[in-house]
Amino acid sequence: MNIQQLEYILAVDKHRHFATAAGKSNVTQPTLSMMIRKLEDELGVRIFDRSKQPVEPTPEGREVIIRARQILADVSQLKEFAKGLKNDISGDIRIAIIPTLAPYLLPLFLPSFVEKHPSLRVSISELVTRDIINALKSGDADIGLLSTPLHDPKLVEHPVFYEEFFAYTSTNPHAGRGEKTSNKKYLLPKDIDLSKLWLLEEGHCFRNQVFNLCELKKKDVESDRLHYQAGSLETLKNLVDHNKGITILPLLATKDLTKAQLKKIRSFAPPKPVREISLVVNSNYSRKSILNAIKKAIEEVVPIEAFAKQKTQVLEIS
């Protein structure tokens, strides 16, 4: 039995076709079939039912595949652990990041980070929090960049900074209660007119944090005039700019505003509402050198005020 045989049975399980699996594994079909047959003979178990099209694992084969997947994951972790012992920053790293953070944080640190570590290949995926959690647990992502705390014992959180929330409000003098918000230096969540509040669509943890900040409940949304749910913070800003009303923005999303747009920013009264941004990994992740390098790169570009936790309120994401 060898590692390659285990990789072959996973390939066949994924593609359910010997020829396709062989092509994806860069071997000929006879070679792949022979190696799998040898493994079946050694184990005394038929792993695949070849009489079916597409090919299916046998009941016993499914159990073998589950254990093969775990063995290969352990081997990968051992290799990563060895690299970590040498403080080696090379190889592949898969980072998953929430959409309300990606367009503002990645351009600040990623280009210089990649240039500084030429032996490291970085893959980035934008995913909502729920999908990042699943990807970290399944091994489809190595590191998550997202809002915490998650309260998940299978994941380890490394807080990096605390991003303040601001109100972005119309200066329209006929905005009802929005008129109050446009004239006040510091806001209280109760000052926000819910009938004029633009929200992100469901699935974004940022939406949940706004709900917690404003003490909103789903029934409040359903009973009020909050029918348009945007897919990005940029859309929310445009809605306020062109259709009036109010929305909530995190610190980094305010850094590229024009002078006219900056006049629409209002701070909340202390304790300032913030979201905790963390690097999150599976509990068995071992490449601390890469984790520390990313953390340092982010700390070098994030505004200094994002590291002050005093007189703030960290908003929950659930």
N, C-alpha and C positions, 0 to 999 in steps of 0.2 A: 504494500500500500504506500502511495506517495501523495504529496500535495497536488500534483498535476491531475491525478485521477479524481480527486475531490472537486477540483475546479471544473473538470469535464462534466461530471454529473450535475453540477449546478448550472452549467451552460445548457445542457439538454433540458433540465427542468424549467429553465427560463424560456427557452425558445420552442420547446416541445417538438423538436425536429433535429435529427442527427446531423444532417448536412448543414443546416443553418448554424447549429452549435459549433460544428467543426470550423466553419468559415470564420465565425466570431472568435474562435480560439486559435486561429492561424495554424491549423493542422488539417490533414486530409481526413475525410470521413472514415476510411478504413482504420487509420491510426486511432482516432477517437473511439470508435466502436470497439476496437481490440482492447484498449486500455480500460474501458468501462466493463467489458466482459471479464477481464482478468480480476478486476475488483470484485465483481459479483461472485466469481468462483472462489476468491479468497475469503469472502465474508459468508459464502453459502446462502446468499440472498439474491433473488432476482429484483433489481432496482427499478427497471422500466418494463412496462408491458408494450412490446414492440408490435403487437398485433393491432393496436389501435392507432388511428390517425386523427388528430395529432397524437404523438407518443404521450403516454401518461405514466406517472410513477405507480408502482404497486403499493398496497397498504404498507408493506414492510419497507419499500423504497422511500416512502414519504418520511418515515422515521429516520432512515439513514441520511436523507437529504438534510433534515433539520440538524442532525448532529454534525454533518459535514460543514454546513454553513457556520456553525458555532466554532468548529475547529479552525476553519480558515480565518474567522474573525480573531480568534486568539493568536494565530500565527501573525496576522497583520499587526495586532497590538504589541506583540513581542518585538517585531521589527521596529515599530515606532518607539517603543521603550528604549531599545538599544541606541537609536538615534538621539533620544533625549539625554541619555547618559553622556553623550559626547557633545551636548549642546549644539547638535547639528541642525541647522536651519536649511533643509533641502527637501526635495521630494514634492509630493502633492498635498495640498491642503484645501478642503472644501468648506467654505464659509457661507452660512445662511443668515440673512439679515432682513429685518422687517421693512416693509415699503415706506413707512413714515420716517425712517432713519437713513435708508440707503442713498437717496439722491443728495443728501446734505453732508453726510459723514464720509462716504467713500471717496469723493473727489479730494477731500482734505488730506487723507493719509495714504490711500492705496497706491497712487503712482510712485511716490517716493519710497514706500515700503517695498514694492516689487523691485524697484531699481537697486535698492540697498541689498536685497537678497536674491541675486540672479539665479541661484540654484533651486529656488522655491517656485513651484507652479501653483498659482492660486485660481480656484474656481469660485465664482460668486453666484448665489441664488437668492432672489427676493421671494420670501415666503411669509405668510402670516404666522403669528405665534404658534398656533396649534400645529401647523405643518412643520415648523422648525423643531418643536418638541419631538414630534414623531420621527423626523429625519435624524435627530441626534440619537434617539434610542435605537433606531434600526441600523445605524451606521452609514446612512446616506449623506450625512453631514458631519464634519469634525468639530466645528466651532459655530456657535450661534451668537449673533449680535442682536440683542433684543432687550425689551423692557422686562424688569424683574421687580419683585420676587415672584418665582413660579410655584414655590412650595411643593417641589417634586423631589423626593428623596433619591431618585435615580440620576439626577443631574446636579452638577456643581456650578455654582454661580460665582463669578469674579467681578464684582462691581467696578466700573471704570469712572463714570461721572454721573452727575445729577442734572438733568435738563429741565430748566424752568418752563412753565406753561404761561402763555400770554393770551389775552383776548385780542382778536383782530376785528375791529368794529367799524361799521359805517359811520361816517360823519353827517349823514343825511339828517337834517333838522326835523324831518317828519317821520322818524323811525320809531315813534312811540317810546317805549321804555328804552329803546336803543339810544335815544337822545341823552338819557342819564349816563349811560356808559360812555358816550363820546366826550362828555365834559368832566368826568371824574379822573383824577390821577391814579388812584388805587381802587380796584374793584373788589367786591365781595361776590362769591358765586351767586348769591341771591339777587344780585343786580341784573343778571342776564335774563333777557326776555326770551323765554323758551320758544315762543312763536317765531322768532327771528334767528334761531340758532341753526347753523348748517352743520351736519354731521357726516362722518365717514360711514361707509356701508358696513354692515355686519361682517364680523370675521377679523376686524382690526382691533388689536388690544388698545390702541389709542382711543377708539370709540368708547370702550368700556371705562377707560380712565376719565374721559369727559363725563360719562354718566355718573361716576363716583364723585367727581369734582362738583358737579351741579346737582348732585343728589337726585338724578333722574331715574325713573323707572321706565320699563318698556311701555307700560300703560300711558305714561305721560307723553311719549312719542306718538303712540297710536291715536291718542285723543287730541293731539295738537296739530298744527299745520306744518309738520316736519316730514314731508313726503319725499323730498329729494335727498338721496344719500350718495355722496360722492365717493369716488374710488381713490382719490389722492389729495394730499394737502394743497397741491397747486390748484386743483379744481376748487377747493374750498376758498382759497384766496381770491380766485377769479369771481366766484359767486358773490363774495362780499364787495369786490371792486365794482361789479357791474349790476348786481341785483340788490345791493344793500344787505343789511342784517349783520350777523356776528358769527365768528367761529373761534376755535381755540387752536393755537399754534405752539409747537415746541421751539425752544431757543434757536437751534440751528436752522430752522425753516424761516427765521426772520433775518438772517444775515445778508441775504441778497436783495432785500427790499429797497425800492426806490425811496427818495426823500418823501414823496407824497404818501407812499404806503406806510412809512415809519410813523407818520402822524396818526395812523389808525391803531397803533399798538398801545395797549393798556396793560399795566402790571396788576397782579392781584395783591391784595393786602397780605402781610405776613400772618401765619406762616405760608411762605410761597409754595404753591403746588408745583411739584417736580415729578419727573419719571426717572427711575433708576435704570441706567443703561449698563448692561453687564455683558461680559464674554461668558458664554455658557457651554459646558462640555459634558459629555457622558462621564459618569463617575469613574470609569476605567480609562479615561483619556490620559496618556502619559507624556505627551510631547510638550512639557512645560516651557521649553526654550522658545518654541513658536508662539505659544500663548503669551508669554512675557514680552516677546518682541512686538506682537500686535498691540498689546496693552500700552507699551511705551510709545509706539508710533501714534496711537490715538491721543494719548495724554499730551503729546507735543503740539497738537494742532487744535485741540478743543479749547474754547475760551476759558480763562482762569476762573471765571465766576461759576462755571459748571462743576467745580470741585468743592464748593462750599455746601455743606449739608446742614449747617446751623440755620435755625428759623425756617425750615422747610417742612413740607408735608409730602412724603412719598406716596403717590397714588397707586392703589392696587389695580391690577389689570383684569381682575375677575369681578 
